[in-house]
């Protein structure tokens, strides 16, 4: 995950200092799916642990 963040920073760091039109960030659909799955797992674990 840290390597992905570093790669994203290196690819778009120059855009931080540019003036003018803002670019919309690129959305990685695969990463979004992974994060949604992780949220579901954590919600289920949280629910299970709160019932105990």
mmCIF entry with sequence, helices, sheets and N, C-alpha, C, O atoms, coordinates in Angstrom:
data_MODEL
# 
_entry.id   MODEL 
# 
_entity.id                         1 
_entity.type                       polymer 
_entity.pdbx_number_of_molecules   1 
# 
_entity_poly.entity_id                      1 
_entity_poly.type                           'polypeptide(L)' 
_entity_poly.nstd_linkage                   no 
_entity_poly.nstd_monomer                   no 
_entity_poly.pdbx_seq_one_letter_code       
;(UNK)(UNK)(UNK)(UNK)(UNK)(UNK)(UNK)(UNK)(UNK)(UNK)(UNK)(UNK)(UNK)(UNK)(UNK)(UNK)
(UNK)(UNK)(UNK)(UNK)(UNK)(UNK)(UNK)(UNK)(UNK)(UNK)(UNK)(UNK)(UNK)(UNK)(UNK)(UNK)
(UNK)(UNK)(UNK)(UNK)(UNK)(UNK)(UNK)(UNK)(UNK)(UNK)(UNK)(UNK)(UNK)(UNK)(UNK)(UNK)
(UNK)(UNK)(UNK)(UNK)
;
_entity_poly.pdbx_seq_one_letter_code_can   XXXXXXXXXXXXXXXXXXXXXXXXXXXXXXXXXXXXXXXXXXXXXXXXXXXX 
_entity_poly.pdbx_strand_id                 A 
# 
loop_
_entity_poly_seq.entity_id 
_entity_poly_seq.num 
_entity_poly_seq.mon_id 
_entity_poly_seq.hetero 
1 1  UNK n 
1 2  UNK n 
1 3  UNK n 
1 4  UNK n 
1 5  UNK n 
1 6  UNK n 
1 7  UNK n 
1 8  UNK n 
1 9  UNK n 
1 10 UNK n 
1 11 UNK n 
1 12 UNK n 
1 13 UNK n 
1 14 UNK n 
1 15 UNK n 
1 16 UNK n 
1 17 UNK n 
1 18 UNK n 
1 19 UNK n 
1 20 UNK n 
1 21 UNK n 
1 22 UNK n 
1 23 UNK n 
1 24 UNK n 
1 25 UNK n 
1 26 UNK n 
1 27 UNK n 
1 28 UNK n 
1 29 UNK n 
1 30 UNK n 
1 31 UNK n 
1 32 UNK n 
1 33 UNK n 
1 34 UNK n 
1 35 UNK n 
1 36 UNK n 
1 37 UNK n 
1 38 UNK n 
1 39 UNK n 
1 40 UNK n 
1 41 UNK n 
1 42 UNK n 
1 43 UNK n 
1 44 UNK n 
1 45 UNK n 
1 46 UNK n 
1 47 UNK n 
1 48 UNK n 
1 49 UNK n 
1 50 UNK n 
1 51 UNK n 
1 52 UNK n 
# 
_struct_asym.id          A 
_struct_asym.entity_id   1 
# 
loop_
_struct_conf.conf_type_id 
_struct_conf.id 
_struct_conf.pdbx_PDB_helix_id 
_struct_conf.beg_label_comp_id 
_struct_conf.beg_label_asym_id 
_struct_conf.beg_label_seq_id 
_struct_conf.pdbx_beg_PDB_ins_code 
_struct_conf.end_label_comp_id 
_struct_conf.end_label_asym_id 
_struct_conf.end_label_seq_id 
_struct_conf.pdbx_end_PDB_ins_code 
_struct_conf.beg_auth_comp_id 
_struct_conf.beg_auth_asym_id 
_struct_conf.beg_auth_seq_id 
_struct_conf.end_auth_comp_id 
_struct_conf.end_auth_asym_id 
_struct_conf.end_auth_seq_id 
_struct_conf.pdbx_PDB_helix_class 
_struct_conf.details 
_struct_conf.pdbx_PDB_helix_length 
HELX_P HELX_P1 AA1 UNK A 2  ? UNK A 16 ? UNK A 2  UNK A 16 1 ? 15 
HELX_P HELX_P2 AA2 UNK A 29 ? UNK A 51 ? UNK A 29 UNK A 51 1 ? 23 
# 
_struct_conf_type.id          HELX_P 
_struct_conf_type.criteria    ? 
_struct_conf_type.reference   ? 
# 
loop_
_atom_site.group_PDB 
_atom_site.id 
_atom_site.type_symbol 
_atom_site.label_atom_id 
_atom_site.label_alt_id 
_atom_site.label_comp_id 
_atom_site.label_asym_id 
_atom_site.label_entity_id 
_atom_site.label_seq_id 
_atom_site.pdbx_PDB_ins_code 
_atom_site.Cartn_x 
_atom_site.Cartn_y 
_atom_site.Cartn_z 
_atom_site.occupancy 
_atom_site.B_iso_or_equiv 
_atom_site.pdbx_formal_charge 
_atom_site.auth_seq_id 
_atom_site.auth_comp_id 
_atom_site.auth_asym_id 
_atom_site.auth_atom_id 
_atom_site.pdbx_PDB_model_num 
ATOM 1   N N  . UNK A 1 1  ? 0.826   -1.184  0.000   1.00 0.00 ? 1  UNK A N  1 
ATOM 2   C CA . UNK A 1 1  ? 0.000   0.000   0.000   1.00 0.00 ? 1  UNK A CA 1 
ATOM 3   C C  . UNK A 1 1  ? 0.876   1.256   0.000   1.00 0.00 ? 1  UNK A C  1 
ATOM 4   O O  . UNK A 1 1  ? 0.596   2.214   -0.721  1.00 0.00 ? 1  UNK A O  1 
ATOM 5   N N  . UNK A 1 2  ? 1.918   1.247   0.796   1.00 0.00 ? 2  UNK A N  1 
ATOM 6   C CA . UNK A 1 2  ? 2.806   2.414   0.855   1.00 0.00 ? 2  UNK A CA 1 
ATOM 7   C C  . UNK A 1 2  ? 3.477   2.639   -0.490  1.00 0.00 ? 2  UNK A C  1 
ATOM 8   O O  . UNK A 1 2  ? 3.688   3.779   -0.904  1.00 0.00 ? 2  UNK A O  1 
ATOM 9   N N  . UNK A 1 3  ? 3.814   1.547   -1.173  1.00 0.00 ? 3  UNK A N  1 
ATOM 10  C CA . UNK A 1 3  ? 4.434   1.681   -2.492  1.00 0.00 ? 3  UNK A CA 1 
ATOM 11  C C  . UNK A 1 3  ? 3.451   2.331   -3.475  1.00 0.00 ? 3  UNK A C  1 
ATOM 12  O O  . UNK A 1 3  ? 3.864   3.120   -4.326  1.00 0.00 ? 3  UNK A O  1 
ATOM 13  N N  . UNK A 1 4  ? 2.164   2.010   -3.367  1.00 0.00 ? 4  UNK A N  1 
ATOM 14  C CA . UNK A 1 4  ? 1.159   2.625   -4.237  1.00 0.00 ? 4  UNK A CA 1 
ATOM 15  C C  . UNK A 1 4  ? 1.056   4.117   -3.946  1.00 0.00 ? 4  UNK A C  1 
ATOM 16  O O  . UNK A 1 4  ? 0.957   4.927   -4.868  1.00 0.00 ? 4  UNK A O  1 
ATOM 17  N N  . UNK A 1 5  ? 1.079   4.477   -2.671  1.00 0.00 ? 5  UNK A N  1 
ATOM 18  C CA . UNK A 1 5  ? 1.004   5.895   -2.297  1.00 0.00 ? 5  UNK A CA 1 
ATOM 19  C C  . UNK A 1 5  ? 2.221   6.648   -2.817  1.00 0.00 ? 5  UNK A C  1 
ATOM 20  O O  . UNK A 1 5  ? 2.106   7.759   -3.334  1.00 0.00 ? 5  UNK A O  1 
ATOM 21  N N  . UNK A 1 6  ? 3.402   6.018   -2.671  1.00 0.00 ? 6  UNK A N  1 
ATOM 22  C CA . UNK A 1 6  ? 4.629   6.671   -3.129  1.00 0.00 ? 6  UNK A CA 1 
ATOM 23  C C  . UNK A 1 6  ? 4.575   6.871   -4.640  1.00 0.00 ? 6  UNK A C  1 
ATOM 24  O O  . UNK A 1 6  ? 4.925   7.938   -5.145  1.00 0.00 ? 6  UNK A O  1 
ATOM 25  N N  . UNK A 1 7  ? 4.132   5.834   -5.362  1.00 0.00 ? 7  UNK A N  1 
ATOM 26  C CA . UNK A 1 7  ? 4.033   5.932   -6.822  1.00 0.00 ? 7  UNK A CA 1 
ATOM 27  C C  . UNK A 1 7  ? 3.062   7.043   -7.209  1.00 0.00 ? 7  UNK A C  1 
ATOM 28  O O  . UNK A 1 7  ? 3.348   7.830   -8.110  1.00 0.00 ? 7  UNK A O  1 
ATOM 29  N N  . UNK A 1 8  ? 1.918   7.110   -6.536  1.00 0.00 ? 8  UNK A N  1 
ATOM 30  C CA . UNK A 1 8  ? 0.940   8.151   -6.831  1.00 0.00 ? 8  UNK A CA 1 
ATOM 31  C C  . UNK A 1 8  ? 1.514   9.537   -6.551  1.00 0.00 ? 8  UNK A C  1 
ATOM 32  O O  . UNK A 1 8  ? 1.273   10.477  -7.309  1.00 0.00 ? 8  UNK A O  1 
ATOM 33  N N  . UNK A 1 9  ? 2.267   9.662   -5.471  1.00 0.00 ? 9  UNK A N  1 
ATOM 34  C CA . UNK A 1 9  ? 2.890   10.945  -5.142  1.00 0.00 ? 9  UNK A CA 1 
ATOM 35  C C  . UNK A 1 9  ? 3.893   11.344  -6.207  1.00 0.00 ? 9  UNK A C  1 
ATOM 36  O O  . UNK A 1 9  ? 3.900   12.487  -6.665  1.00 0.00 ? 9  UNK A O  1 
ATOM 37  N N  . UNK A 1 10 ? 4.733   10.410  -6.599  1.00 0.00 ? 10 UNK A N  1 
ATOM 38  C CA . UNK A 1 10 ? 5.756   10.730  -7.591  1.00 0.00 ? 10 UNK A CA 1 
ATOM 39  C C  . UNK A 1 10 ? 5.146   11.080  -8.945  1.00 0.00 ? 10 UNK A C  1 
ATOM 40  O O  . UNK A 1 10 ? 5.679   11.920  -9.671  1.00 0.00 ? 10 UNK A O  1 
ATOM 41  N N  . UNK A 1 11 ? 4.028   10.433  -9.286  1.00 0.00 ? 11 UNK A N  1 
ATOM 42  C CA . UNK A 1 11 ? 3.386   10.712  -10.572 1.00 0.00 ? 11 UNK A CA 1 
ATOM 43  C C  . UNK A 1 11 ? 2.683   12.063  -10.587 1.00 0.00 ? 11 UNK A C  1 
ATOM 44  O O  . UNK A 1 11 ? 2.599   12.701  -11.636 1.00 0.00 ? 11 UNK A O  1 
ATOM 45  N N  . UNK A 1 12 ? 2.173   12.509  -9.432  1.00 0.00 ? 12 UNK A N  1 
ATOM 46  C CA . UNK A 1 12 ? 1.362   13.720  -9.444  1.00 0.00 ? 12 UNK A CA 1 
ATOM 47  C C  . UNK A 1 12 ? 1.896   14.839  -8.567  1.00 0.00 ? 12 UNK A C  1 
ATOM 48  O O  . UNK A 1 12 ? 1.207   15.843  -8.383  1.00 0.00 ? 12 UNK A O  1 
ATOM 49  N N  . UNK A 1 13 ? 3.086   14.708  -8.024  1.00 0.00 ? 13 UNK A N  1 
ATOM 50  C CA . UNK A 1 13 ? 3.631   15.727  -7.128  1.00 0.00 ? 13 UNK A CA 1 
ATOM 51  C C  . UNK A 1 13 ? 3.843   17.059  -7.841  1.00 0.00 ? 13 UNK A C  1 
ATOM 52  O O  . UNK A 1 13 ? 3.644   18.118  -7.246  1.00 0.00 ? 13 UNK A O  1 
ATOM 53  N N  . UNK A 1 14 ? 4.240   17.016  -9.091  1.00 0.00 ? 14 UNK A N  1 
ATOM 54  C CA . UNK A 1 14 ? 4.476   18.269  -9.802  1.00 0.00 ? 14 UNK A CA 1 
ATOM 55  C C  . UNK A 1 14 ? 3.177   19.049  -9.975  1.00 0.00 ? 14 UNK A C  1 
ATOM 56  O O  . UNK A 1 14 ? 3.208   20.276  -10.064 1.00 0.00 ? 14 UNK A O  1 
ATOM 57  N N  . UNK A 1 15 ? 2.061   18.376  -10.023 1.00 0.00 ? 15 UNK A N  1 
ATOM 58  C CA . UNK A 1 15 ? 0.763   19.036  -10.171 1.00 0.00 ? 15 UNK A CA 1 
ATOM 59  C C  . UNK A 1 15 ? 0.385   19.878  -8.971  1.00 0.00 ? 15 UNK A C  1 
ATOM 60  O O  . UNK A 1 15 ? -0.442  20.783  -9.084  1.00 0.00 ? 15 UNK A O  1 
ATOM 61  N N  . UNK A 1 16 ? 0.980   19.593  -7.822  1.00 0.00 ? 16 UNK A N  1 
ATOM 62  C CA . UNK A 1 16 ? 0.684   20.365  -6.616  1.00 0.00 ? 16 UNK A CA 1 
ATOM 63  C C  . UNK A 1 16 ? 1.129   21.810  -6.786  1.00 0.00 ? 16 UNK A C  1 
ATOM 64  O O  . UNK A 1 16 ? 0.486   22.724  -6.269  1.00 0.00 ? 16 UNK A O  1 
ATOM 65  N N  . UNK A 1 17 ? 2.208   22.020  -7.497  1.00 0.00 ? 17 UNK A N  1 
ATOM 66  C CA . UNK A 1 17 ? 2.783   23.346  -7.634  1.00 0.00 ? 17 UNK A CA 1 
ATOM 67  C C  . UNK A 1 17 ? 2.359   24.071  -8.901  1.00 0.00 ? 17 UNK A C  1 
ATOM 68  O O  . UNK A 1 17 ? 2.737   25.224  -9.110  1.00 0.00 ? 17 UNK A O  1 
ATOM 69  N N  . UNK A 1 18 ? 1.582   23.415  -9.742  1.00 0.00 ? 18 UNK A N  1 
ATOM 70  C CA . UNK A 1 18 ? 1.121   24.045  -10.972 1.00 0.00 ? 18 UNK A CA 1 
ATOM 71  C C  . UNK A 1 18 ? -0.037  24.993  -10.669 1.00 0.00 ? 18 UNK A C  1 
ATOM 72  O O  . UNK A 1 18 ? -0.848  24.749  -9.776  1.00 0.00 ? 18 UNK A O  1 
ATOM 73  N N  . UNK A 1 19 ? -0.089  26.053  -11.417 1.00 0.00 ? 19 UNK A N  1 
ATOM 74  C CA . UNK A 1 19 ? -1.207  26.991  -11.303 1.00 0.00 ? 19 UNK A CA 1 
ATOM 75  C C  . UNK A 1 19 ? -2.146  26.760  -12.467 1.00 0.00 ? 19 UNK A C  1 
ATOM 76  O O  . UNK A 1 19 ? -1.750  26.254  -13.517 1.00 0.00 ? 19 UNK A O  1 
ATOM 77  N N  . UNK A 1 20 ? -3.374  27.130  -12.268 1.00 0.00 ? 20 UNK A N  1 
ATOM 78  C CA . UNK A 1 20 ? -4.325  26.985  -13.363 1.00 0.00 ? 20 UNK A CA 1 
ATOM 79  C C  . UNK A 1 20 ? -5.397  25.953  -13.056 1.00 0.00 ? 20 UNK A C  1 
ATOM 80  O O  . UNK A 1 20 ? -5.842  25.803  -11.918 1.00 0.00 ? 20 UNK A O  1 
ATOM 81  N N  . UNK A 1 21 ? -5.788  25.261  -14.086 1.00 0.00 ? 21 UNK A N  1 
ATOM 82  C CA . UNK A 1 21 ? -6.891  24.315  -13.990 1.00 0.00 ? 21 UNK A CA 1 
ATOM 83  C C  . UNK A 1 21 ? -6.504  23.120  -13.126 1.00 0.00 ? 21 UNK A C  1 
ATOM 84  O O  . UNK A 1 21 ? -5.429  22.537  -13.273 1.00 0.00 ? 21 UNK A O  1 
ATOM 85  N N  . UNK A 1 22 ? -7.412  22.777  -12.225 1.00 0.00 ? 22 UNK A N  1 
ATOM 86  C CA . UNK A 1 22 ? -7.181  21.595  -11.398 1.00 0.00 ? 22 UNK A CA 1 
ATOM 87  C C  . UNK A 1 22 ? -7.574  20.351  -12.165 1.00 0.00 ? 22 UNK A C  1 
ATOM 88  O O  . UNK A 1 22 ? -8.568  20.333  -12.891 1.00 0.00 ? 22 UNK A O  1 
ATOM 89  N N  . UNK A 1 23 ? -6.784  19.321  -11.992 1.00 0.00 ? 23 UNK A N  1 
ATOM 90  C CA . UNK A 1 23 ? -7.079  18.043  -12.622 1.00 0.00 ? 23 UNK A CA 1 
ATOM 91  C C  . UNK A 1 23 ? -7.851  17.180  -11.629 1.00 0.00 ? 23 UNK A C  1 
ATOM 92  O O  . UNK A 1 23 ? -7.580  17.200  -10.428 1.00 0.00 ? 23 UNK A O  1 
ATOM 93  N N  . UNK A 1 24 ? -8.801  16.435  -12.140 1.00 0.00 ? 24 UNK A N  1 
ATOM 94  C CA . UNK A 1 24 ? -9.515  15.516  -11.265 1.00 0.00 ? 24 UNK A CA 1 
ATOM 95  C C  . UNK A 1 24 ? -8.641  14.293  -11.029 1.00 0.00 ? 24 UNK A C  1 
ATOM 96  O O  . UNK A 1 24 ? -8.009  13.795  -11.961 1.00 0.00 ? 24 UNK A O  1 
ATOM 97  N N  . UNK A 1 25 ? -8.598  13.805  -9.795  1.00 0.00 ? 25 UNK A N  1 
ATOM 98  C CA . UNK A 1 25 ? -7.739  12.659  -9.505  1.00 0.00 ? 25 UNK A CA 1 
ATOM 99  C C  . UNK A 1 25 ? -8.238  11.395  -10.205 1.00 0.00 ? 25 UNK A C  1 
ATOM 100 O O  . UNK A 1 25 ? -9.441  11.197  -10.376 1.00 0.00 ? 25 UNK A O  1 
ATOM 101 N N  . UNK A 1 26 ? -7.304  10.559  -10.599 1.00 0.00 ? 26 UNK A N  1 
ATOM 102 C CA . UNK A 1 26 ? -7.619  9.294   -11.239 1.00 0.00 ? 26 UNK A CA 1 
ATOM 103 C C  . UNK A 1 26 ? -8.088  8.318   -10.159 1.00 0.00 ? 26 UNK A C  1 
ATOM 104 O O  . UNK A 1 26 ? -7.443  8.182   -9.119  1.00 0.00 ? 26 UNK A O  1 
ATOM 105 N N  . UNK A 1 27 ? -9.194  7.650   -10.402 1.00 0.00 ? 27 UNK A N  1 
ATOM 106 C CA . UNK A 1 27 ? -9.744  6.709   -9.434  1.00 0.00 ? 27 UNK A CA 1 
ATOM 107 C C  . UNK A 1 27 ? -9.384  5.300   -9.868  1.00 0.00 ? 27 UNK A C  1 
ATOM 108 O O  . UNK A 1 27 ? -9.691  4.882   -10.985 1.00 0.00 ? 27 UNK A O  1 
ATOM 109 N N  . UNK A 1 28 ? -8.737  4.580   -8.981  1.00 0.00 ? 28 UNK A N  1 
ATOM 110 C CA . UNK A 1 28 ? -8.357  3.194   -9.239  1.00 0.00 ? 28 UNK A CA 1 
ATOM 111 C C  . UNK A 1 28 ? -9.513  2.305   -8.776  1.00 0.00 ? 28 UNK A C  1 
ATOM 112 O O  . UNK A 1 28 ? -9.684  2.070   -7.580  1.00 0.00 ? 28 UNK A O  1 
ATOM 113 N N  . UNK A 1 29 ? -10.297 1.818   -9.725  1.00 0.00 ? 29 UNK A N  1 
ATOM 114 C CA . UNK A 1 29 ? -11.496 1.042   -9.412  1.00 0.00 ? 29 UNK A CA 1 
ATOM 115 C C  . UNK A 1 29 ? -11.171 -0.231  -8.637  1.00 0.00 ? 29 UNK A C  1 
ATOM 116 O O  . UNK A 1 29 ? -11.931 -0.629  -7.754  1.00 0.00 ? 29 UNK A O  1 
ATOM 117 N N  . UNK A 1 30 ? -10.054 -0.870  -8.958  1.00 0.00 ? 30 UNK A N  1 
ATOM 118 C CA . UNK A 1 30 ? -9.682  -2.096  -8.256  1.00 0.00 ? 30 UNK A CA 1 
ATOM 119 C C  . UNK A 1 30 ? -9.394  -1.806  -6.788  1.00 0.00 ? 30 UNK A C  1 
ATOM 120 O O  . UNK A 1 30 ? -9.786  -2.574  -5.909  1.00 0.00 ? 30 UNK A O  1 
ATOM 121 N N  . UNK A 1 31 ? -8.714  -0.708  -6.529  1.00 0.00 ? 31 UNK A N  1 
ATOM 122 C CA . UNK A 1 31 ? -8.409  -0.343  -5.150  1.00 0.00 ? 31 UNK A CA 1 
ATOM 123 C C  . UNK A 1 31 ? -9.686  0.020   -4.397  1.00 0.00 ? 31 UNK A C  1 
ATOM 124 O O  . UNK A 1 31 ? -9.813  -0.292  -3.213  1.00 0.00 ? 31 UNK A O  1 
ATOM 125 N N  . UNK A 1 32 ? -10.623 0.669   -5.064  1.00 0.00 ? 32 UNK A N  1 
ATOM 126 C CA . UNK A 1 32 ? -11.899 1.010   -4.433  1.00 0.00 ? 32 UNK A CA 1 
ATOM 127 C C  . UNK A 1 32 ? -12.637 -0.261  -4.029  1.00 0.00 ? 32 UNK A C  1 
ATOM 128 O O  . UNK A 1 32 ? -13.196 -0.335  -2.935  1.00 0.00 ? 32 UNK A O  1 
ATOM 129 N N  . UNK A 1 33 ? -12.642 -1.262  -4.909  1.00 0.00 ? 33 UNK A N  1 
ATOM 130 C CA . UNK A 1 33 ? -13.298 -2.535  -4.595  1.00 0.00 ? 33 UNK A CA 1 
ATOM 131 C C  . UNK A 1 33 ? -12.633 -3.210  -3.405  1.00 0.00 ? 33 UNK A C  1 
ATOM 132 O O  . UNK A 1 33 ? -13.312 -3.740  -2.526  1.00 0.00 ? 33 UNK A O  1 
ATOM 133 N N  . UNK A 1 34 ? -11.294 -3.190  -3.378  1.00 0.00 ? 34 UNK A N  1 
ATOM 134 C CA . UNK A 1 34 ? -10.567 -3.786  -2.252  1.00 0.00 ? 34 UNK A CA 1 
ATOM 135 C C  . UNK A 1 34 ? -10.898 -3.078  -0.947  1.00 0.00 ? 34 UNK A C  1 
ATOM 136 O O  . UNK A 1 34 ? -11.086 -3.721  0.086   1.00 0.00 ? 34 UNK A O  1 
ATOM 137 N N  . UNK A 1 35 ? -10.967 -1.758  -0.996  1.00 0.00 ? 35 UNK A N  1 
ATOM 138 C CA . UNK A 1 35 ? -11.270 -0.993  0.214   1.00 0.00 ? 35 UNK A CA 1 
ATOM 139 C C  . UNK A 1 35 ? -12.702 -1.239  0.681   1.00 0.00 ? 35 UNK A C  1 
ATOM 140 O O  . UNK A 1 35 ? -12.949 -1.315  1.884   1.00 0.00 ? 35 UNK A O  1 
ATOM 141 N N  . UNK A 1 36 ? -13.639 -1.363  -0.239  1.00 0.00 ? 36 UNK A N  1 
ATOM 142 C CA . UNK A 1 36 ? -15.022 -1.668  0.130   1.00 0.00 ? 36 UNK A CA 1 
ATOM 143 C C  . UNK A 1 36 ? -15.108 -3.043  0.782   1.00 0.00 ? 36 UNK A C  1 
ATOM 144 O O  . UNK A 1 36 ? -15.835 -3.225  1.758   1.00 0.00 ? 36 UNK A O  1 
ATOM 145 N N  . UNK A 1 37 ? -14.370 -4.004  0.248   1.00 0.00 ? 37 UNK A N  1 
ATOM 146 C CA . UNK A 1 37 ? -14.358 -5.340  0.837   1.00 0.00 ? 37 UNK A CA 1 
ATOM 147 C C  . UNK A 1 37 ? -13.783 -5.301  2.245   1.00 0.00 ? 37 UNK A C  1 
ATOM 148 O O  . UNK A 1 37 ? -14.303 -5.950  3.153   1.00 0.00 ? 37 UNK A O  1 
ATOM 149 N N  . UNK A 1 38 ? -12.716 -4.544  2.426   1.00 0.00 ? 38 UNK A N  1 
ATOM 150 C CA . UNK A 1 38 ? -12.092 -4.424  3.746   1.00 0.00 ? 38 UNK A CA 1 
ATOM 151 C C  . UNK A 1 38 ? -13.040 -3.748  4.733   1.00 0.00 ? 38 UNK A C  1 
ATOM 152 O O  . UNK A 1 38 ? -13.114 -4.150  5.894   1.00 0.00 ? 38 UNK A O  1 
ATOM 153 N N  . UNK A 1 39 ? -13.760 -2.732  4.284   1.00 0.00 ? 39 UNK A N  1 
ATOM 154 C CA . UNK A 1 39 ? -14.738 -2.063  5.142   1.00 0.00 ? 39 UNK A CA 1 
ATOM 155 C C  . UNK A 1 39 ? -15.804 -3.055  5.582   1.00 0.00 ? 39 UNK A C  1 
ATOM 156 O O  . UNK A 1 39 ? -16.206 -3.068  6.746   1.00 0.00 ? 39 UNK A O  1 
ATOM 157 N N  . UNK A 1 40 ? -16.265 -3.894  4.644   1.00 0.00 ? 40 UNK A N  1 
ATOM 158 C CA . UNK A 1 40 ? -17.255 -4.910  4.988   1.00 0.00 ? 40 UNK A CA 1 
ATOM 159 C C  . UNK A 1 40 ? -16.730 -5.888  6.019   1.00 0.00 ? 40 UNK A C  1 
ATOM 160 O O  . UNK A 1 40 ? -17.442 -6.239  6.960   1.00 0.00 ? 40 UNK A O  1 
ATOM 161 N N  . UNK A 1 41 ? -15.487 -6.335  5.855   1.00 0.00 ? 41 UNK A N  1 
ATOM 162 C CA . UNK A 1 41 ? -14.882 -7.262  6.808   1.00 0.00 ? 41 UNK A CA 1 
ATOM 163 C C  . UNK A 1 41 ? -14.781 -6.630  8.191   1.00 0.00 ? 41 UNK A C  1 
ATOM 164 O O  . UNK A 1 41 ? -15.096 -7.267  9.196   1.00 0.00 ? 41 UNK A O  1 
ATOM 165 N N  . UNK A 1 42 ? -14.343 -5.378  8.237   1.00 0.00 ? 42 UNK A N  1 
ATOM 166 C CA . UNK A 1 42 ? -14.182 -4.700  9.514   1.00 0.00 ? 42 UNK A CA 1 
ATOM 167 C C  . UNK A 1 42 ? -15.527 -4.435  10.184  1.00 0.00 ? 42 UNK A C  1 
ATOM 168 O O  . UNK A 1 42 ? -15.644 -4.531  11.406  1.00 0.00 ? 42 UNK A O  1 
ATOM 169 N N  . UNK A 1 43 ? -16.536 -4.104  9.391   1.00 0.00 ? 43 UNK A N  1 
ATOM 170 C CA . UNK A 1 43 ? -17.870 -3.883  9.943   1.00 0.00 ? 43 UNK A CA 1 
ATOM 171 C C  . UNK A 1 43 ? -18.421 -5.171  10.529  1.00 0.00 ? 43 UNK A C  1 
ATOM 172 O O  . UNK A 1 43 ? -19.033 -5.157  11.597  1.00 0.00 ? 43 UNK A O  1 
ATOM 173 N N  . UNK A 1 44 ? -18.210 -6.288  9.837   1.00 0.00 ? 44 UNK A N  1 
ATOM 174 C CA . UNK A 1 44 ? -18.672 -7.580  10.326  1.00 0.00 ? 44 UNK A CA 1 
ATOM 175 C C  . UNK A 1 44 ? -17.946 -7.958  11.614  1.00 0.00 ? 44 UNK A C  1 
ATOM 176 O O  . UNK A 1 44 ? -18.578 -8.410  12.569  1.00 0.00 ? 44 UNK A O  1 
ATOM 177 N N  . UNK A 1 45 ? -16.644 -7.781  11.648  1.00 0.00 ? 45 UNK A N  1 
ATOM 178 C CA . UNK A 1 45 ? -15.875 -8.087  12.857  1.00 0.00 ? 45 UNK A CA 1 
ATOM 179 C C  . UNK A 1 45 ? -16.296 -7.192  14.010  1.00 0.00 ? 45 UNK A C  1 
ATOM 180 O O  . UNK A 1 45 ? -16.410 -7.650  15.147  1.00 0.00 ? 45 UNK A O  1 
ATOM 181 N N  . UNK A 1 46 ? -16.524 -5.930  13.725  1.00 0.00 ? 46 UNK A N  1 
ATOM 182 C CA . UNK A 1 46 ? -16.960 -4.980  14.759  1.00 0.00 ? 46 UNK A CA 1 
ATOM 183 C C  . UNK A 1 46 ? -18.318 -5.393  15.316  1.00 0.00 ? 46 UNK A C  1 
ATOM 184 O O  . UNK A 1 46 ? -18.534 -5.365  16.528  1.00 0.00 ? 46 UNK A O  1 
ATOM 185 N N  . UNK A 1 47 ? -19.228 -5.772  14.430  1.00 0.00 ? 47 UNK A N  1 
ATOM 186 C CA . UNK A 1 47 ? -20.546 -6.201  14.849  1.00 0.00 ? 47 UNK A CA 1 
ATOM 187 C C  . UNK A 1 47 ? -20.460 -7.466  15.698  1.00 0.00 ? 47 UNK A C  1 
ATOM 188 O O  . UNK A 1 47 ? -21.134 -7.578  16.723  1.00 0.00 ? 47 UNK A O  1 
ATOM 189 N N  . UNK A 1 48 ? -19.637 -8.411  15.274  1.00 0.00 ? 48 UNK A N  1 
ATOM 190 C CA . UNK A 1 48 ? -19.469 -9.664  16.004  1.00 0.00 ? 48 UNK A CA 1 
ATOM 191 C C  . UNK A 1 48 ? -18.897 -9.407  17.394  1.00 0.00 ? 48 UNK A C  1 
ATOM 192 O O  . UNK A 1 48 ? -19.365 -9.980  18.378  1.00 0.00 ? 48 UNK A O  1 
ATOM 193 N N  . UNK A 1 49 ? -17.898 -8.557  17.472  1.00 0.00 ? 49 UNK A N  1 
ATOM 194 C CA . UNK A 1 49 ? -17.235 -8.289  18.759  1.00 0.00 ? 49 UNK A CA 1 
ATOM 195 C C  . UNK A 1 49 ? -18.132 -7.473  19.690  1.00 0.00 ? 49 UNK A C  1 
ATOM 196 O O  . UNK A 1 49 ? -18.047 -7.628  20.909  1.00 0.00 ? 49 UNK A O  1 
ATOM 197 N N  . UNK A 1 50 ? -18.974 -6.624  19.152  1.00 0.00 ? 50 UNK A N  1 
ATOM 198 C CA . UNK A 1 50 ? -19.840 -5.819  20.009  1.00 0.00 ? 50 UNK A CA 1 
ATOM 199 C C  . UNK A 1 50 ? -20.977 -6.642  20.594  1.00 0.00 ? 50 UNK A C  1 
ATOM 200 O O  . UNK A 1 50 ? -21.539 -6.263  21.622  1.00 0.00 ? 50 UNK A O  1 
ATOM 201 N N  . UNK A 1 51 ? -21.332 -7.772  19.958  1.00 0.00 ? 51 UNK A N  1 
ATOM 202 C CA . UNK A 1 51 ? -22.376 -8.640  20.482  1.00 0.00 ? 51 UNK A CA 1 
ATOM 203 C C  . UNK A 1 51 ? -21.877 -9.519  21.615  1.00 0.00 ? 51 UNK A C  1 
ATOM 204 O O  . UNK A 1 51 ? -22.683 -10.022 22.398  1.00 0.00 ? 51 UNK A O  1 
ATOM 205 N N  . UNK A 1 52 ? -20.589 -9.713  21.722  1.00 0.00 ? 52 UNK A N  1 
ATOM 206 C CA . UNK A 1 52 ? -20.033 -10.611 22.750  1.00 0.00 ? 52 UNK A CA 1 
ATOM 207 C C  . UNK A 1 52 ? -20.040 -9.987  24.114  1.00 0.00 ? 52 UNK A C  1 
ATOM 208 O O  . UNK A 1 52 ? -19.607 -10.613 25.082  1.00 0.00 ? 52 UNK A O  1 
# 
